[in-house]
């Protein structure tokens, strides 16, 4: 069972986007990177196309390393680590700070 899943609410711990929150869009296990909604935006030059006849610049999200984010605790709203516990024969993710289950 993974400690981080898609659609988890996460907070950025370091870098230019420090203390900003977002939702996980995708996880790359091989490169240990995560794509977070609205975090690590960069400008990309776009060539003119049929959809965008003028071209121009677009803001796109780039991946951030998994070590630079943490799951947001449901009760406290701050960063927390995740542990995996067995309840009723099923593995569940639990926030270590507040002890509440993560969806």
TAHU-V329314 format. One record per residue. RES is the residue in three letters. PSI is psi in whole degrees, 0 to 359 (none if undefined). Layout:
res->{RES,RES}
psi->{PSI,PSI}
This chain:
res->{UNK,UNK,UNK,UNK,UNK,UNK,UNK,UNK,UNK,UNK,UNK,UNK,UNK,UNK,UNK,UNK,UNK,UNK,UNK,UNK,UNK,UNK,UNK,UNK,UNK,UNK,UNK,UNK,UNK,UNK,UNK,UNK,UNK,UNK,UNK,UNK,UNK,UNK,UNK,UNK,UNK,UNK,UNK,UNK,UNK,UNK,UNK,UNK,UNK,UNK,UNK,UNK,UNK,UNK,UNK,UNK,UNK,UNK,UNK,UNK,UNK,UNK,UNK,UNK,UNK,UNK,UNK,UNK,UNK,UNK,UNK,UNK,UNK,UNK,UNK,UNK,UNK,UNK,UNK,UNK,UNK,UNK,UNK,UNK,UNK,UNK,UNK,UNK,UNK,UNK,UNK,UNK,UNK,UNK,UNK,UNK,UNK,UNK,UNK,UNK,UNK,UNK,UNK}
psi->{135,149,338,133,163,143,7,145,124,161,143,132,328,166,190,340,25,139,10,146,152,175,139,126,321,158,131,102,327,315,355,44,159,139,119,137,122,8,145,51,137,155,134,131,129,130,153,138,182,324,324,84,336,343,216,205,143,144,123,154,138,154,154,147,143,336,346,7,161,152,144,131,133,326,312,335,5,182,142,157,168,135,157,124,159,120,124,37,4,146,133,151,134,134,129,330,312,346,8,152,145,141,none}
